[in-house]
Amino acid sequence: MSGVEAAYRALKKKGMIKKDLRFIAFGGDGGTYDIGLQSLSGMIERRHRVLYVCYNNEAYMNTGIQRSSATPRGAHTTTSPAGTEIPGKIQLRKNLTEIVIAHEPAYAAQTTIGYWNDLVTKVRKALDADGPSFINIYSPCRLGWAYVPEKTIKVSKLAIETCIWPLYEYENGKYRITVKPKEKKPITEFLNLQGRFGHLFKWHDDVPIKEYQAEVDMIWERLLKRSAE
């Protein structure tokens, strides 16, 4: 897409294209957090006016539910299986949105399908941005997360209410939280709806859940400070 956008600018400069076009690229979390991170970084650094959308369901869901670097701590996947010695994935989830922000894009944001107006508003802002833009869209996967389909929106909203997935944007060097929970719920309300975390509630101690909660709290508190600056 970087090449397409560069060709468009060259043709427009020559007067061969008159229309004002926008370019959008889509990738999953595996193809964005892992495989395509180098290309994404280069696109933003070169200032291509492209909106990159990450469809984030926190694993390689369509190839066998393998863990990606977007997979959260404690999640069971086929390559981070929960057993008697290891409680699922033991590493922290990569904070890709902050990696993108370190490139100083024209616009970057996190959103989710559970808050459709927040999603639509951010897509419009990203397309209007005069430079590279990035949106990380949190989208639950019924199969890989192991919950009943009718709870998709509930699961999505609980990720925001527990601050596991903060909704915020970065524009003109400023952070802004776009949806702030009225009451921050414990992460257990999110975890216990999904089979991928079921083993954590049967573990011999509560350390994995406590570590995950501490991680969520730290990231949320940091975001609150940044948005207040």
Secondary structure by P-SEA (a helix, b strand, c coil): caaaaaaaaaaaaacccccbbbbbbbbcccccccccaaaaaaaaaacccbbbbbbcccccccccccccccccccccccccccccccccccccccaaaaaaaaaccccccccccccaaaaaaaaaaaaacccbbbbbbbbbbcccccccccaaaaaaaaaaaaccccccccccccccccccccccccaaaaaaaccccccccccccaaaaaaaaaaaaaaaaaaaaaaac
